[in-house]
Amino acid sequence: MRDEEEATDGPPDPQLHPENSPGFGDDPAGLEDIEVDRDVTIGEASLDELGASDTEPVESDAVADLLAALGDESVVERRRAALALAERERSDAVVDGLRRAATADSDAEVRQFAVESLAKHGGSVAAETARGRAESDPNPWVRAEAVVALDRLDRRAHEDRLAAALTDDHHAVRRNAIISLFKLRGEDSLPHLLELTDDPSERVREWAAHLLGGVDDDRARNRLDRLAEEDESDIVRETAGRAESVDPGSFRRQFSGALDETDRTLPGEDDLNRTPDL
């Protein structure tokens, strides 16, 4: 049975504890009075777009119909088809259709979902596509999903690309990369973790602090002490404090497997982004 004090699925999301959330108990007069400080983007989306990840409407559609939908004018239909094809039997037609969607569709979420689905089918085409998207897709969430795909496919075989992703200019990509590399390298990831404790993104620093709990080294403990006392983010300080109390060996044993879709979600992400499978 897992010790709740040593659970290592990830730093707890403060949204799970509303009483600890910034602004709890306040009564703002309007949106302009609400302070947001965690990489949150407020945008507009239609109800159809918000429901694009729901594949129930197409769950009985034939593969040929889903492949045809990848060329539909409706971005919602393309997104839904890309996700639904993950659950269909692998075939050359399915792999080729998802590859084209992942590399050529004009919509970033279609590319993201196609990368995710292609990785679930596996194979050399999935690996080649994910590496290309991780390196050069213009959208950061597609790159972040591609890192997850490489982790799912074979993190050891793609260690070089995962390491390169640590220098990506978007926090979600860096975060996914360090999670995957920690699962691969364990305590040998210490130099990267120490570097990322100074990352400009509090979410990356939060994960770096969390993962340092799995490193039995004075340098890790000293850095956690510093973060717990000095980091500007309450969330990072709290995470570092918790990380100091876990058993490193137990942490590493529990922190394994592929990136899953609960490791990734941040404001502005859908379920990947839907949360990478690390």
N, C-alpha and C positions, 0 to 999 in steps of 0.2 A: 504494500500500500504506500502511496506517495505521501511524503511529509509535506504538508501545505507550506511549511516555512522554507522548504527547499525546492518547491515546484519551479521548474526551469523552462516553462513554455514561453516565457517572455516577461518583461517588466509589466506589472499590472497597469491596466489602463485606468487613469483616474476617473473616467466616465463611469466605471463600475462602482465608484464610491462618491455619489453626488454631493454628500456632505463635505467632502474634501475638495470639491471643485471650486476654482476661482469664481467669485461672484455669488456663491451659494447664499441664499437668504436676502440678496439684494432685490430691489424692486425697480428696475430701470424704467424710465419713462418711454424709451424708444430704442430702436436698434443702434442709434448713434451713441447711446450711453453704455453699450456693451463692449468691453475690451477683449480682443482676441489676440493671442500671442503664440499660437502653435501651428504655423504653416497652414492655416485654414483659408480655403478659397470659397467664396460664396458666388454661385453662378446661377444660370437659368437652364432648366431642362423641362421638356414636355413630359407628361405622364407616360407616353409611349417610350421615350428614351429612358426614363427611370426604370421601366419594366423590361428593358432589353435583355437583361441577364436571366429573365424567367423563360426557360425553354419549354415549359409545359404546353404552350400553344402549338409547338411543333414536335412534340415528343413522339407522335405517331407518323410523322412525315417520312417518306422514303428518302434514302440517301441521295437519289438523283434530284429530288425536289430541294433538298438542303444545299446541294452543290449549285443548283441553279439560283437559289436565293443569295448565294455569295456575290452574285452579279446584279442583285436587285437595286433599284434606285433608292429604296428606303434603307437608310443606315441602320434602323432598328432591325429590319429583317436580316441584314448582313451580320450584325452583331449576334443575333439570336442563332442564326445558322452556324456561325463559327463556333459558338459554345456547344451547340447540340451535336455537332459532328465528333466531339470528343467521346461521345457515348456510342457511336456507331462502330461497326466492325472495320478494322483496318483494311484498306485496299489502296492500290496505286492511285485511284481516282480521288479518294478522300485525302491522301497525303499531298497530292499535287494541288488540289483545290485549296487546302489550308496553307500550303507553302505560298501560293500566289496571293492569297488574302493577307498573309503575314508580311509579305514583302512589298506589295503593290497597292493595297487599298489606301484610299485617301483619308480614311477615318482612323484615328489612332486606336480607338477602342476595338475596332474590328481587327486591327493588326495584333493588339494585345491579346484578345481572346483567341485568335488563330494560333499565336505562338503557344499559348497555354494548352490548347487542344492538341496541337501537333506534338508537343512534348509527351502528352499522355499516350499517344500512339507509338512514340519512340522511333528509333532508327537513325540512320545517317543523315537523312534529309532534315529531320527535326533538329539534330545537333548543329548542322551547318546553318540552318535558318536562325536558330537561337543565338549562335555566335555572332552572326551578322547583325541581328537586331540589337544585341547587347552592346555592340561596338559602335553602331552608326545610326540607329533610328533617331530621328529628330525629337521624338516624344519621350520624356523621362519615364513615364509609366510603362511604356513598351519595353524600354531598356531594363527596367526593374523586373518586369515579368520574364524577360529573356534570361536574366540571371537566375531566377527561380527555375526556369526550364532546364538550364544547364545543371543546376543542382539535382533536379529530378532525374535527368538522363544519366549523368555520371559525373559527380563533382570532381573526382580525382582526375579524370581524363581532361577536364576543362579548367583545371586549377589555374593555368596561366591567364585565361580570360576572366576568371573570378577575381584574381589578384589585381588585374588591370582595372576592374570596375571599382576598386577602392578609391580611385582618383576621379571618378565621374563627378560632374558638377551638380548632381542632384542627390539629395539626402536619401531618398528611397533606394536608389541603386547602391549607394555605399553601404547602407544598412543591410540590404539583402546579401551583398557580397561578404561582409564580415561575418554574418551568421553562418553562411555556407562554409567559409574558410575555417571558422572555429570548429565546426562539426568535422571538418577534414583534418585539421592540424592540431586541434586541442591546445595544449599549453604552448606549443610552438607558435601560436598566433599572437603571443604576448606583444611583440614589437608593434604589430599593427593596432592592437587594442590600445596600447599606450598612446600611440599617435592619434587615434580617433577620439580619445578623451578630450582633445582640444578642438574637435570638429565644430564648425559654426552652427550646426544643427543640434538642437537639444535632443531630438529623437535619436540621432546617431550616438551622441554622448550617453544617452540613457542605455542604449543597447551595449555600448562598449563597457559601461559600468556593470551591467548585468552579467556579461560574459566574463569579466575579470573575476567574478566569484568562482569561476571554474579553474582558476590558475593558482597553484600553490607556490607562490613566489613572493619574496619580500617586495619586489618592485610593484607587483599587482596590489598588495596590501597597502603599500605607501600611497599609491595613486588613488585607491578607494578612500583612504583617509582624507586626502586632499579634496576629492570630489564631494565627499559627504560634508565637508566643512565649508568649502569655498565656491562651489559651482553656483553660477547665477540662477540656475533653474531649480525650483523646488523639487520637481520630478526627478531630476538627475541626482540631487542630494539624497532624496529618499531611496532611490534605487541603489545608490552606492552604499548607503547604510545597511540595507537589506543584504546586499552582496557580501558584505563583510562577515555576516553571520552564518553563511552556508558552508557546508563541507565541500571543498573543491572536487574531490574524487566522486562523491555522490552526484554532484552537479553534472560532471562530464558524462557519467553513466546514463543519467536521465535525459540529457540534452543530446538527442541523436535523431536519426531519421531524416526524411525529406522536409524541406520548408513547407509548412502547411498554411491553409488559407486563414488561419487566425494569427499568424506571426506578422502579417504585413499591414493590417488595416490602420489607416490614419485618416484624419479629416481630408476629404478630397479624393480618397480612394474608394472604390467600390469593393465588393468582395473579391480582390487580387491579392485586385489590384489590388485584381480582386484579392489579394494577399498571396505572395509567392509561396510555393510549396517548399519551404526549407525544413 
